Amino acid sequence: MWVLMKLLAVAALVVVMRSPSGTNALTCGDAISALIPCGPFLLGSAAAPEPNAQCCSNVQSLNEQARDTATRRALCQCLKQSGPSYGVKPDRARLLPSDCKITLQIPISPNVDCSR
């Protein structure tokens, strides 16, 4: 339960992390907030053997919004750094794209080089 509260606190920080320029740029906070419904799956909850529909909808939306290389690289770095601090299980994170029916050009791994 405390992990869910931690994720919700991050969502509240999205307001702080948004770009003040008023652009529609996708931020790290946006991505983390969008992945909150994926929390039980990504954290390895036995009650969540697969991602729920809201999780997959948000993952698909993030994938569509991250259109350019710079945004994808930034999101890669964001999720690579923040995942471990939330207790995301790498094996679950690797399953998320296929479970949510999206194709990524890079592998999901704690060792991925986000600059490529």
MOPAC internal coordinates of N, CA, C and O (Angstrom, degrees):
PM7 1SCF
backbone

  N    0.0000 0     0.00 0     0.00 0    0    0    0
  C    1.4476 1     0.00 0     0.00 0    1    0    0
  C    1.5350 1   110.80 1     0.00 0    2    1    0
  O    1.2310 1   120.42 1   141.80 1    3    2    1
  N    1.3387 1   116.80 1   -38.20 1    3    2    1
  C    1.4675 1   119.54 1  -179.18 1    5    3    2
  C    1.5166 1   111.02 1   -64.89 1    6    5    3
  O    1.2310 1   120.26 1   149.72 1    7    6    5
  N    1.3498 1   117.10 1   -30.28 1    7    6    5
  C    1.4601 1   120.12 1   178.99 1    9    7    6
  C    1.5265 1   109.56 1   -67.21 1   10    9    7
  O    1.2310 1   120.47 1   138.60 1   11   10    9
  N    1.3322 1   116.72 1   -41.40 1   11   10    9
  C    1.4582 1   120.02 1   177.69 1   13   11   10
  C    1.5201 1   110.46 1   -62.57 1   14   13   11
  O    1.2310 1   120.27 1   140.39 1   15   14   13
  N    1.3271 1   117.09 1   -39.61 1   15   14   13
  C    1.4613 1   120.66 1   177.75 1   17   15   14
  C    1.5364 1   109.92 1   -64.22 1   18   17   15
  O    1.2310 1   120.57 1   141.81 1   19   18   17
  N    1.3230 1   116.52 1   -38.19 1   19   18   17
  C    1.4623 1   120.70 1   178.18 1   21   19   18
  C    1.5245 1   110.33 1   -63.44 1   22   21   19
  O    1.2310 1   120.69 1   137.24 1   23   22   21
  N    1.3362 1   116.29 1   -42.76 1   23   22   21
  C    1.4607 1   120.23 1   178.19 1   25   23   22
  C    1.5220 1   111.19 1   -64.23 1   26   25   23
  O    1.2310 1   120.29 1   140.39 1   27   26   25
  N    1.3190 1   117.05 1   -39.61 1   27   26   25
  C    1.4663 1   120.20 1   178.44 1   29   27   26
  C    1.5223 1   110.99 1   -66.16 1   30   29   27
  O    1.2310 1   120.44 1   145.05 1   31   30   29
  N    1.3172 1   116.77 1   -34.95 1   31   30   29
  C    1.4605 1   119.54 1   177.13 1   33   31   30
  C    1.5217 1   110.67 1   -64.16 1   34   33   31
  O    1.2310 1   120.68 1   142.58 1   35   34   33
  N    1.3158 1   116.30 1   -37.42 1   35   34   33
  C    1.4630 1   119.85 1   177.13 1   37   35   34
  C    1.5207 1   109.83 1   -64.05 1   38   37   35
  O    1.2310 1   120.55 1   139.16 1   39   38   37
  N    1.3068 1   116.55 1   -40.84 1   39   38   37
  C    1.4672 1   119.68 1   178.51 1   41   39   38
  C    1.5231 1   110.61 1   -59.35 1   42   41   39
  O    1.2310 1   120.78 1   142.41 1   43   42   41
  N    1.3110 1   116.12 1   -37.59 1   43   42   41
  C    1.4593 1   119.52 1   178.52 1   45   43   42
  C    1.5288 1   111.15 1   -66.19 1   46   45   43
  O    1.2310 1   120.58 1   151.02 1   47   46   45
  N    1.3219 1   116.50 1   -28.98 1   47   46   45
  C    1.4616 1   120.47 1   179.38 1   49   47   46
  C    1.5254 1   112.74 1   -75.70 1   50   49   47
  O    1.2310 1   120.17 1   168.03 1   51   50   49
  N    1.3022 1   117.27 1   -11.97 1   51   50   49
  C    1.4596 1   120.48 1  -179.68 1   53   51   50
  C    1.5220 1   110.57 1   -55.06 1   54   53   51
  O    1.2310 1   120.45 1   142.35 1   55   54   53
  N    1.3064 1   116.75 1   -37.65 1   55   54   53
  C    1.4621 1   120.50 1   179.57 1   57   55   54
  C    1.5188 1   110.25 1   -59.19 1   58   57   55
  O    1.2310 1   120.42 1   140.05 1   59   58   57
  N    1.3166 1   116.81 1   -39.95 1   59   58   57
  C    1.4536 1   121.36 1  -179.58 1   61   59   58
  C    1.5229 1   111.11 1   -71.03 1   62   61   59
  O    1.2310 1   120.31 1   145.23 1   63   62   61
  N    1.3314 1   117.02 1   -34.77 1   63   62   61
  C    1.4566 1   121.29 1  -174.04 1   65   63   62
  C    1.5262 1   113.24 1   -84.74 1   66   65   63
  O    1.2310 1   119.50 1   169.39 1   67   66   65
  N    1.2919 1   118.55 1   -10.61 1   67   66   65
  C    1.4658 1   120.66 1  -178.76 1   69   67   66
  C    1.5238 1   110.54 1   -65.12 1   70   69   67
  O    1.2310 1   121.44 1   -32.02 1   71   70   69
  N    1.2902 1   114.85 1   147.98 1   71   70   69
  C    1.4549 1   120.79 1   179.15 1   73   71   70
  C    1.5141 1   110.26 1   -67.94 1   74   73   71
  O    1.2310 1   119.20 1   -52.06 1   75   74   73
  N    1.3111 1   119.13 1   127.94 1   75   74   73
  C    1.4538 1   121.02 1  -179.42 1   77   75   74
  C    1.5264 1   112.98 1   -72.65 1   78   77   75
  O    1.2310 1   120.04 1   171.05 1   79   78   77
  N    1.3165 1   117.53 1    -8.95 1   79   78   77
  C    1.4520 1   120.28 1  -176.77 1   81   79   78
  C    1.5159 1   112.93 1   -74.20 1   82   81   79
  O    1.2310 1   120.42 1   170.05 1   83   82   81
  N    1.3441 1   116.79 1    -9.95 1   83   82   81
  C    1.4482 1   119.38 1   179.06 1   85   83   82
  C    1.5215 1   113.20 1    81.32 1   86   85   83
  O    1.2310 1   120.00 1  -170.61 1   87   86   85
  N    1.3257 1   117.60 1     9.39 1   87   86   85
  C    1.4490 1   119.53 1   178.35 1   89   87   86
  C    1.5226 1   109.87 1   -75.63 1   90   89   87
  O    1.2310 1   121.50 1   -12.26 1   91   90   89
  N    1.3018 1   114.74 1   167.74 1   91   90   89
  C    1.4543 1   120.12 1   178.29 1   93   91   90
  C    1.5220 1   111.35 1   -94.60 1   94   93   91
  O    1.2310 1   120.33 1  -157.63 1   95   94   93
  N    1.3205 1   116.97 1    22.37 1   95   94   93
  C    1.4619 1   121.25 1  -178.71 1   97   95   94
  C    1.5218 1   110.13 1   -62.43 1   98   97   95
  O    1.2310 1   121.46 1   -42.21 1   99   98   97
  N    1.3083 1   114.81 1   137.79 1   99   98   97
  C    1.4543 1   122.36 1   177.75 1  101   99   98
  C    1.5233 1   107.75 1   -77.71 1  102  101   99
  O    1.2310 1   120.26 1   -53.80 1  103  102  101
  N    1.3097 1   117.10 1   126.20 1  103  102  101
  C    1.4630 1   121.06 1  -177.50 1  105  103  102
  C    1.5235 1   111.03 1  -105.93 1  106  105  103
  O    1.2310 1   121.22 1   -11.49 1  107  106  105
  N    1.3084 1   115.27 1   168.51 1  107  106  105
  C    1.4580 1   121.28 1   174.76 1  109  107  106
  C    1.5259 1   109.79 1   -59.59 1  110  109  107
  O    1.2310 1   120.67 1   137.55 1  111  110  109
  N    1.3035 1   116.32 1   -42.45 1  111  110  109
  C    1.4609 1   120.43 1   178.38 1  113  111  110
  C    1.5152 1   112.52 1   -61.30 1  114  113  111
  O    1.2310 1   120.50 1   141.07 1  115  114  113
  N    1.3429 1   116.64 1   -38.93 1  115  114  113
  C    1.4683 1   120.66 1   176.57 1  117  115  114
  C    1.5265 1   110.36 1   -59.48 1  118  117  115
  O    1.2310 1   121.24 1   134.18 1  119  118  117
  N    1.3294 1   115.23 1   -45.82 1  119  118  117
  C    1.4567 1   120.46 1  -177.47 1  121  119  118
  C    1.5276 1   111.10 1   -64.44 1  122  121  119
  O    1.2310 1   120.41 1   133.88 1  123  122  121
  N    1.3038 1   116.81 1   -46.12 1  123  122  121
  C    1.4669 1   120.29 1   179.98 1  125  123  122
  C    1.5209 1   110.20 1   -63.22 1  126  125  123
  O    1.2310 1   120.63 1   136.66 1  127  126  125
  N    1.2991 1   116.40 1   -43.34 1  127  126  125
  C    1.4593 1   120.47 1   178.07 1  129  127  126
  C    1.5274 1   111.24 1   -60.49 1  130  129  127
  O    1.2310 1   120.63 1   136.36 1  131  130  129
  N    1.3219 1   116.39 1   -43.64 1  131  130  129
  C    1.4672 1   120.65 1  -179.62 1  133  131  130
  C    1.5240 1   111.64 1   -64.04 1  134  133  131
  O    1.2310 1   120.38 1   151.37 1  135  134  133
  N    1.3204 1   116.88 1   -28.63 1  135  134  133
  C    1.4640 1   120.17 1  -177.24 1  137  135  134
  C    1.5264 1   114.10 1   -87.43 1  138  137  135
  O    1.2310 1   119.75 1   179.51 1  139  138  137
  N    1.3061 1   118.08 1    -0.49 1  139  138  137
  C    1.4728 1   120.43 1   179.02 1  141  139  138
  C    1.5308 1   112.13 1   -54.97 1  142  141  139
  O    1.2310 1   118.85 1   136.74 1  143  142  141
  N    1.3383 1   119.79 1   -43.26 1  143  142  141
  C    1.4720 1   118.31 1   178.11 1  145  143  142
  C    1.5354 1   113.39 1   -63.31 1  146  145  143
  O    1.2310 1   120.28 1   163.91 1  147  146  145
  N    1.3242 1   117.07 1   -16.09 1  147  146  145
  C    1.4680 1   121.50 1   178.75 1  149  147  146
  C    1.5250 1   111.65 1   -86.21 1  150  149  147
  O    1.2310 1   120.28 1   172.37 1  151  150  149
  N    1.3186 1   117.07 1    -7.63 1  151  150  149
  C    1.4588 1   121.76 1  -175.14 1  153  151  150
  C    1.5121 1   115.28 1   -49.00 1  154  153  151
  O    1.2310 1   119.20 1   125.64 1  155  154  153
  N    1.3311 1   119.14 1   -54.36 1  155  154  153
  C    1.4685 1   118.61 1  -178.45 1  157  155  154
  C    1.5291 1   113.06 1   -57.73 1  158  157  155
  O    1.2310 1   120.46 1   140.56 1  159  158  157
  N    1.3258 1   116.73 1   -39.44 1  159  158  157
  C    1.4661 1   120.03 1   178.45 1  161  159  158
  C    1.5263 1   110.47 1   -68.65 1  162  161  159
  O    1.2310 1   120.22 1   130.18 1  163  162  161
  N    1.3367 1   117.19 1   -49.82 1  163  162  161
  C    1.4611 1   121.24 1  -175.84 1  165  163  162
  C    1.5258 1   113.00 1   -65.84 1  166  165  163
  O    1.2310 1   120.54 1   152.92 1  167  166  165
  N    1.3214 1   116.57 1   -27.08 1  167  166  165
  C    1.4612 1   120.35 1  -179.96 1  169  167  166
  C    1.5198 1   112.39 1   -87.45 1  170  169  167
  O    1.2310 1   120.55 1   175.15 1  171  170  169
  N    1.3407 1   116.55 1    -4.85 1  171  170  169
  C    1.4553 1   120.72 1   175.18 1  173  171  170
  C    1.5085 1   115.39 1    85.79 1  174  173  171
  O    1.2310 1   119.75 1  -155.63 1  175  174  173
  N    1.3156 1   118.08 1    24.37 1  175  174  173
  C    1.4620 1   120.86 1   179.03 1  177  175  174
  C    1.5266 1   109.64 1   -61.45 1  178  177  175
  O    1.2310 1   120.76 1   -48.74 1  179  178  177
  N    1.3193 1   116.16 1   131.26 1  179  178  177
  C    1.4615 1   120.90 1   177.86 1  181  179  178
  C    1.5308 1   110.78 1   -61.94 1  182  181  179
  O    1.2310 1   120.64 1   153.44 1  183  182  181
  N    1.3279 1   116.38 1   -26.56 1  183  182  181
  C    1.4635 1   120.79 1   179.36 1  185  183  182
  C    1.5286 1   112.06 1   -76.64 1  186  185  183
  O    1.2310 1   120.14 1   171.33 1  187  186  185
  N    1.3421 1   117.33 1    -8.67 1  187  186  185
  C    1.4652 1   121.54 1  -178.83 1  189  187  186
  C    1.5312 1   109.75 1  -127.11 1  190  189  187
  O    1.2310 1   120.39 1  -106.23 1  191  190  189
  N    1.3504 1   116.87 1    73.77 1  191  190  189
  C    1.4630 1   118.92 1  -179.14 1  193  191  190
  C    1.5250 1   113.59 1   -72.12 1  194  193  191
  O    1.2310 1   120.60 1   169.27 1  195  194  193
  N    1.3205 1   116.45 1   -10.73 1  195  194  193
  C    1.4631 1   121.24 1   176.36 1  197  195  194
  C    1.5218 1   108.66 1  -147.93 1  198  197  195
  O    1.2310 1   120.04 1   -22.38 1  199  198  197
  N    1.3274 1   117.53 1   157.62 1  199  198  197
  C    1.4671 1   119.29 1  -179.99 1  201  199  198
  C    1.5221 1   111.02 1   -67.68 1  202  201  199
  O    1.2310 1   120.80 1   -34.64 1  203  202  201
  N    1.3279 1   116.08 1   145.36 1  203  202  201
  C    1.4591 1   120.10 1   179.90 1  205  203  202
  C    1.5328 1   110.75 1   -79.56 1  206  205  203
  O    1.2310 1   120.74 1    -9.17 1  207  206  205
  N    1.3189 1   116.19 1   170.83 1  207  206  205
  C    1.4715 1   121.36 1  -176.17 1  209  207  206
  C    1.5234 1   112.24 1   -60.74 1  210  209  207
  O    1.2310 1   119.62 1   139.73 1  211  210  209
  N    1.3371 1   118.33 1   -40.27 1  211  210  209
  C    1.4691 1   120.81 1   179.93 1  213  211  210
  C    1.5171 1   110.65 1   -65.52 1  214  213  211
  O    1.2310 1   120.64 1   140.13 1  215  214  213
  N    1.3086 1   116.38 1   -39.87 1  215  214  213
  C    1.4653 1   120.87 1   176.71 1  217  215  214
  C    1.5234 1   109.77 1   -57.64 1  218  217  215
  O    1.2310 1   120.44 1   127.50 1  219  218  217
  N    1.3215 1   116.76 1   -52.50 1  219  218  217
  C    1.4679 1   120.12 1  -177.24 1  221  219  218
  C    1.5224 1   111.89 1   -64.77 1  222  221  219
  O    1.2310 1   120.11 1   142.85 1  223  222  221
  N    1.3022 1   117.40 1   -37.15 1  223  222  221
  C    1.4601 1   120.30 1   176.99 1  225  223  222
  C    1.5264 1   110.04 1   -61.15 1  226  225  223
  O    1.2310 1   120.44 1   136.40 1  227  226  225
  N    1.3249 1   116.76 1   -43.60 1  227  226  225
  C    1.4630 1   121.09 1   179.26 1  229  227  226
  C    1.5235 1   111.83 1   -67.78 1  230  229  227
  O    1.2310 1   120.09 1   140.88 1  231  230  229
  N    1.3223 1   117.44 1   -39.12 1  231  230  229
  C    1.4664 1   121.22 1   178.28 1  233  231  230
  C    1.5310 1   109.45 1   -63.12 1  234  233  231
  O    1.2310 1   120.28 1   135.78 1  235  234  233
  N    1.3164 1   117.07 1   -44.22 1  235  234  233
  C    1.4641 1   121.11 1   178.88 1  237  235  234
  C    1.5300 1   110.49 1   -62.89 1  238  237  235
  O    1.2310 1   120.55 1   138.82 1  239  238  237
  N    1.3129 1   116.55 1   -41.18 1  239  238  237
  C    1.4623 1   120.77 1   178.92 1  241  239  238
  C    1.5327 1   111.34 1   -64.83 1  242  241  239
  O    1.2310 1   120.13 1   136.34 1  243  242  241
  N    1.3290 1   117.35 1   -43.66 1  243  242  241
  C    1.4660 1   120.65 1   176.57 1  245  243  242
  C    1.5220 1   110.96 1   -58.77 1  246  245  243
  O    1.2310 1   121.01 1   136.57 1  247  246  245
  N    1.3139 1   115.68 1   -43.43 1  247  246  245
  C    1.4568 1   120.05 1  -179.85 1  249  247  246
  C    1.5304 1   110.84 1   -61.70 1  250  249  247
  O    1.2310 1   120.15 1   140.20 1  251  250  249
  N    1.3112 1   117.31 1   -39.80 1  251  250  249
  C    1.4640 1   121.42 1   178.96 1  253  251  250
  C    1.5310 1   111.74 1   -70.21 1  254  253  251
  O    1.2310 1   120.20 1   143.87 1  255  254  253
  N    1.3221 1   117.23 1   -36.13 1  255  254  253
  C    1.4600 1   121.15 1  -178.22 1  257  255  254
  C    1.5326 1   112.76 1   -74.05 1  258  257  255
  O    1.2310 1   120.46 1   150.72 1  259  258  257
  N    1.3049 1   116.73 1   -29.28 1  259  258  257
  C    1.4719 1   121.20 1  -178.87 1  261  259  258
  C    1.5173 1   108.38 1   -85.40 1  262  261  259
  O    1.2310 1   120.67 1  -104.96 1  263  262  261
  N    1.3219 1   116.32 1    75.04 1  263  262  261
  C    1.4643 1   121.80 1  -171.80 1  265  263  262
  C    1.5245 1   113.46 1   -83.29 1  266  265  263
  O    1.2310 1   120.38 1   143.50 1  267  266  265
  N    1.3122 1   116.87 1   -36.50 1  267  266  265
  C    1.4625 1   118.10 1  -173.50 1  269  267  266
  C    1.5261 1   111.40 1  -101.66 1  270  269  267
  O    1.2310 1   121.43 1   -19.37 1  271  270  269
  N    1.3041 1   114.86 1   160.63 1  271  270  269
  C    1.4606 1   121.84 1  -176.25 1  273  271  270
  C    1.5292 1   112.09 1   -59.46 1  274  273  271
  O    1.2310 1   120.22 1   137.26 1  275  274  273
  N    1.3193 1   117.18 1   -42.74 1  275  274  273
  C    1.4697 1   120.21 1  -178.10 1  277  275  274
  C    1.5267 1   110.92 1   -61.61 1  278  277  275
  O    1.2310 1   120.08 1   137.89 1  279  278  277
  N    1.3158 1   117.46 1   -42.11 1  279  278  277
  C    1.4687 1   120.95 1   179.71 1  281  279  278
  C    1.5188 1   110.17 1   -66.53 1  282  281  279
  O    1.2310 1   120.37 1   136.40 1  283  282  281
  N    1.3237 1   116.91 1   -43.60 1  283  282  281
  C    1.4673 1   120.27 1   179.66 1  285  283  282
  C    1.5318 1   110.87 1   -62.38 1  286  285  283
  O    1.2310 1   120.58 1   138.77 1  287  286  285
  N    1.3138 1   116.49 1   -41.23 1  287  286  285
  C    1.4718 1   119.45 1   178.77 1  289  287  286
  C    1.5228 1   110.97 1   -64.61 1  290  289  287
  O    1.2310 1   120.54 1   137.40 1  291  290  289
  N    1.3209 1   116.57 1   -42.60 1  291  290  289
  C    1.4672 1   120.68 1  -179.89 1  293  291  290
  C    1.5242 1   110.80 1   -64.32 1  294  293  291
  O    1.2310 1   120.41 1   137.84 1  295  294  293
  N    1.3258 1   116.82 1   -42.16 1  295  294  293
  C    1.4645 1   119.75 1   179.07 1  297  295  294
  C    1.5269 1   111.13 1   -67.99 1  298  297  295
  O    1.2310 1   120.59 1   141.96 1  299  298  297
  N    1.3106 1   116.47 1   -38.04 1  299  298  297
  C    1.4598 1   120.39 1   175.95 1  301  299  298
  C    1.5294 1   109.84 1   -57.07 1  302  301  299
  O    1.2310 1   120.79 1   130.20 1  303  302  301
  N    1.3210 1   116.10 1   -49.80 1  303  302  301
  C    1.4679 1   120.84 1  -179.29 1  305  303  302
  C    1.5256 1   111.19 1   -63.19 1  306  305  303
  O    1.2310 1   120.70 1   137.54 1  307  306  305
  N    1.3132 1   116.26 1   -42.46 1  307  306  305
  C    1.4627 1   121.60 1   179.33 1  309  307  306
  C    1.5302 1   110.89 1   -58.00 1  310  309  307
  O    1.2310 1   121.13 1   128.26 1  311  310  309
  N    1.3238 1   115.44 1   -51.74 1  311  310  309
  C    1.4668 1   119.93 1  -175.68 1  313  311  310
  C    1.5233 1   111.44 1   -72.02 1  314  313  311
  O    1.2310 1   120.44 1   147.20 1  315  314  313
  N    1.3084 1   116.76 1   -32.80 1  315  314  313
  C    1.4696 1   120.75 1   176.85 1  317  315  314
  C    1.5279 1   110.38 1   -63.40 1  318  317  315
  O    1.2310 1   120.63 1   139.01 1  319  318  317
  N    1.3324 1   116.40 1   -40.99 1  319  318  317
  C    1.4643 1   120.49 1  -178.85 1  321  319  318
  C    1.5250 1   112.57 1   -78.96 1  322  321  319
  O    1.2310 1   119.96 1   141.03 1  323  322  321
  N    1.3265 1   117.69 1   -38.97 1  323  322  321
  C    1.4632 1   119.60 1  -173.87 1  325  323  322
  C    1.5240 1   113.37 1   -84.13 1  326  325  323
  O    1.2310 1   119.70 1   151.57 1  327  326  325
  N    1.3183 1   118.17 1   -28.43 1  327  326  325
  C    1.4682 1   120.86 1  -177.97 1  329  327  326
  C    1.5173 1   114.20 1   -51.75 1  330  329  327
  O    1.2310 1   119.56 1   126.57 1  331  330  329
  N    1.3329 1   118.45 1   -53.43 1  331  330  329
  C    1.4630 1   119.34 1  -179.21 1  333  331  330
  C    1.5313 1   113.64 1   -61.18 1  334  333  331
  O    1.2310 1   120.35 1   145.67 1  335  334  333
  N    1.3230 1   116.93 1   -34.33 1  335  334  333
  C    1.4694 1   118.64 1  -178.85 1  337  335  334
  C    1.5255 1   112.21 1   -67.66 1  338  337  335
  O    1.2310 1   120.29 1   158.41 1  339  338  337
  N    1.3303 1   117.04 1   -21.59 1  339  338  337
  C    1.4703 1   121.24 1   177.49 1  341  339  338
  C    1.5170 1   112.31 1   -96.51 1  342  341  339
  O    1.2310 1   120.46 1   176.36 1  343  342  341
  N    1.3164 1   116.72 1    -3.64 1  343  342  341
  C    1.4624 1   119.91 1   179.40 1  345  343  342
  C    1.5207 1   114.02 1    84.90 1  346  345  343
  O    1.2310 1   120.45 1  -158.79 1  347  346  345
  N    1.3374 1   116.74 1    21.21 1  347  346  345
  C    1.4634 1   120.30 1   178.92 1  349  347  346
  C    1.5206 1   108.92 1   -64.64 1  350  349  347
  O    1.2310 1   121.06 1   -48.37 1  351  350  349
  N    1.3208 1   115.57 1   131.63 1  351  350  349
  C    1.4603 1   121.62 1   178.51 1  353  351  350
  C    1.5340 1   108.39 1   -84.62 1  354  353  351
  O    1.2310 1   120.07 1   -59.50 1  355  354  353
  N    1.3420 1   117.47 1   120.50 1  355  354  353
  C    1.4666 1   120.67 1  -176.95 1  357  355  354
  C    1.5296 1   114.00 1   -54.19 1  358  357  355
  O    1.2310 1   120.28 1   142.65 1  359  358  357
  N    1.3449 1   117.08 1   -37.35 1  359  358  357
  C    1.4650 1   118.94 1  -179.41 1  361  359  358
  C    1.5268 1   111.00 1   -65.81 1  362  361  359
  O    1.2310 1   120.19 1   145.27 1  363  362  361
  N    1.3180 1   117.24 1   -34.73 1  363  362  361
  C    1.4674 1   120.75 1   177.03 1  365  363  362
  C    1.5295 1   110.15 1   -71.56 1  366  365  363
  O    1.2310 1   120.14 1   138.93 1  367  366  365
  N    1.3287 1   117.33 1   -41.07 1  367  366  365
  C    1.4676 1   120.73 1   179.60 1  369  367  366
  C    1.5277 1   110.36 1   -61.63 1  370  369  367
  O    1.2310 1   120.14 1   142.34 1  371  370  369
  N    1.3357 1   117.34 1   -37.66 1  371  370  369
  C    1.4655 1   121.19 1   178.66 1  373  371  370
  C    1.5260 1   112.16 1   -63.07 1  374  373  371
  O    1.2310 1   120.15 1   148.76 1  375  374  373
  N    1.3234 1   117.32 1   -31.24 1  375  374  373
  C    1.4702 1   121.99 1  -178.76 1  377  375  374
  C    1.5270 1   113.02 1   -78.91 1  378  377  375
  O    1.2310 1   120.27 1   157.68 1  379  378  377
  N    1.3135 1   117.10 1   -22.32 1  379  378  377
  C    1.4658 1   120.94 1  -172.63 1  381  379  378
  C    1.5309 1   114.28 1   -55.68 1  382  381  379
  O    1.2310 1   118.65 1   131.56 1  383  382  381
  N    1.3431 1   120.18 1   -48.44 1  383  382  381
  C    1.4720 1   118.46 1  -179.75 1  385  383  382
  C    1.5313 1   113.25 1   -59.08 1  386  385  383
  O    1.2310 1   119.91 1   132.48 1  387  386  385
  N    1.3191 1   117.78 1   -47.52 1  387  386  385
  C    1.4664 1   119.28 1  -178.43 1  389  387  386
  C    1.5237 1   111.30 1   -69.21 1  390  389  387
  O    1.2310 1   120.10 1   139.93 1  391  390  389
  N    1.3267 1   117.41 1   -40.07 1  391  390  389
  C    1.4680 1   120.21 1   178.40 1  393  391  390
  C    1.5222 1   111.51 1   -63.03 1  394  393  391
  O    1.2310 1   120.57 1   148.30 1  395  394  393
  N    1.3311 1   116.52 1   -31.70 1  395  394  393
  C    1.4703 1   121.26 1  -179.00 1  397  395  394
  C    1.5320 1   112.50 1   -98.90 1  398  397  395
  O    1.2310 1   121.33 1  -172.06 1  399  398  397
  N    1.3153 1   115.05 1     7.94 1  399  398  397
  C    1.4701 1   121.82 1   173.46 1  401  399  398
  C    1.5282 1   114.25 1    59.77 1  402  401  399
  O    1.2310 1   121.54 1  -131.94 1  403  402  401
  N    1.3352 1   114.65 1    48.06 1  403  402  401
  C    1.4627 1   119.70 1   171.79 1  405  403  402
  C    1.5259 1   108.01 1  -125.12 1  406  405  403
  O    1.2310 1   121.22 1   -22.78 1  407  406  405
  N    1.3138 1   115.27 1   157.22 1  407  406  405
  C    1.4600 1   121.25 1   177.98 1  409  407  406
  C    1.5183 1   108.31 1  -114.30 1  410  409  407
  O    1.2310 1   121.10 1   -51.67 1  411  410  409
  N    1.3133 1   115.51 1   128.33 1  411  410  409
  C    1.4614 1   121.49 1   176.55 1  413  411  410
  C    1.5155 1   108.56 1  -113.12 1  414  413  411
  O    1.2310 1   120.88 1   -30.47 1  415  414  413
  N    1.3136 1   115.92 1   149.53 1  415  414  413
  C    1.4567 1   121.41 1  -179.72 1  417  415  414
  C    1.5228 1   112.37 1   -85.40 1  418  417  415
  O    1.2310 1   120.07 1   171.36 1  419  418  417
  N    1.3215 1   117.47 1    -8.64 1  419  418  417
  C    1.4620 1   121.29 1   179.96 1  421  419  418
  C    1.5189 1   109.28 1  -124.32 1  422  421  419
  O    1.2310 1   120.11 1   -28.81 1  423  422  421
  N    1.3184 1   117.40 1   151.19 1  423  422  421
  C    1.4607 1   119.15 1   177.22 1  425  423  422
  C    1.5238 1   111.09 1   -75.03 1  426  425  423
  O    1.2310 1   120.99 1   -28.89 1  427  426  425
  N    1.3075 1   115.72 1   151.11 1  427  426  425
  C    1.4617 1   121.34 1   174.66 1  429  427  426
  C    1.5256 1   105.95 1   -88.70 1  430  429  427
  O    1.2310 1   121.11 1   -68.70 1  431  430  429
  N    1.3153 1   115.49 1   111.30 1  431  430  429
  C    1.4645 1   120.84 1  -176.42 1  433  431  430
  C    1.5181 1   108.83 1  -159.17 1  434  433  431
  O    1.2310 1   120.32 1   -33.59 1  435  434  433
  N    1.3309 1   116.99 1   146.41 1  435  434  433
  C    1.4638 1   118.96 1   176.00 1  437  435  434
  C    1.5304 1   112.28 1   -65.75 1  438  437  435
  O    1.2310 1   120.22 1   165.50 1  439  438  437
  N    1.3216 1   117.19 1   -14.50 1  439  438  437
  C    1.4613 1   121.90 1  -177.86 1  441  439  438
  C    1.5205 1   113.75 1  -104.63 1  442  441  439
  O    1.2310 1   120.20 1  -172.29 1  443  442  441
  N    1.3256 1   117.23 1     7.71 1  443  442  441
  C    1.4644 1   120.31 1  -177.49 1  445  443  442
  C    1.5259 1   110.80 1   -63.50 1  446  445  443
  O    1.2310 1   120.92 1   -36.46 1  447  446  445
  N    1.3230 1   115.84 1   143.54 1  447  446  445
  C    1.4575 1   121.56 1   176.21 1  449  447  446
  C    1.5263 1   107.08 1   -92.58 1  450  449  447
  O    1.2310 1   120.40 1   -77.38 1  451  450  449
  N    1.3078 1   116.85 1   102.62 1  451  450  449
  C    1.4658 1   122.00 1  -175.47 1  453  451  450
  C    1.5257 1   113.13 1   -69.99 1  454  453  451
  O    1.2310 1   120.06 1   167.68 1  455  454  453
  N    1.3078 1   117.50 1   -12.32 1  455  454  453
  C    1.4717 1   119.42 1  -179.15 1  457  455  454
  C    1.5352 1   112.37 1   -81.09 1  458  457  455
  O    1.2310 1   120.29 1   172.58 1  459  458  457
  N    1.2995 1   117.06 1    -7.42 1  459  458  457
  C    1.4785 1   120.56 1  -177.95 1  461  459  458
  C    1.4937 1   112.53 1  -100.42 1  462  461  459
  O    1.2310 1   120.10 1   180.00 1  463  462  461

